[in-house]
Structure formats: structure tokens, C-alpha cells
Amino acid sequence: MEFMDYVKPELFVVAVVLYFLGVAVKKSKILDCRFIPLLNGICGILICTLYVFATEAMKTPKEIAMAAFTSLTQGILVAGLSTYVYQMIKQMKDNKKIEK
């Protein structure tokens, strides 16, 4: 899958965490469901920022800017991946109900 080529392998776990975060928020009804992708996006960016800034050696402003760009794009990608997985699982469940 081409989409997966853009996500750093070590950050796939963040997508799983965001998936379960979204499911938990949905079940708890803390937020309206339409805000869950936004919550996942913000959390994904924050977690990826922590990871990138903790693991990259940054000495120049260019390296810092690249780390910020990487953390932002990776956070958005893993949030999108978690939403994508949620929608796939939901549609598979809906299709099974229709087939029966």
C-alpha cells in the first residue's frame, strides 16, 4: 500500500494508539463524534513531535525545521491512518449485517 510508505515504521504504533483513543472517546461520549478526527490529529502531532524531537540530532535551524515538518506530517498521516482503519472496520461490520 503506497500510503504506508510515507509513515515511518516506528510510528505505526501511534496510529494504533489513536484508533483506541477514538474508540474510547466515542464510547464515553465525552466529545461529539465529529470532533474525534480533530482530537486524533492533535494527539498524533503531539506524540510524533515528542518522538521526532527525542530521537533526532538537531544542531542547525535547518535540522530543527526539518524535525518540525517531519513531526507535523507524520502526526497527520498516523491520524489519517487511524481514521481510515476505523472506517474500514465499521464498513466491514455494516456489510456483514447486510449480507445476513
Stockholm file with secondary structure:
# STOCKHOLM 1.0

chainA/1-100         MEFMDYVKPELFVVAVVLYFLGVAVKKSKILDCRFIPLLNGICGILICTLYVFATEAMKTPKEIAMAAFTSLTQGILVAGLSTYVYQMIKQMKDNKKIEK
#=GR chainA/1-100 SS CHHHHTSCGGGHHHHHHHHHHHHHHHHHTSSCGGGHHHHHHHHHHHHHHHHHHHHSCCCSHHHHHHHHHHHHHHHHHHHHHHHHHHHHHHHHHHHHHHHC
#=GC SS_cons         CHHHHTSCGGGHHHHHHHHHHHHHHHHHTSSCGGGHHHHHHHHHHHHHHHHHHHHSCCCSHHHHHHHHHHHHHHHHHHHHHHHHHHHHHHHHHHHHHHHC
//
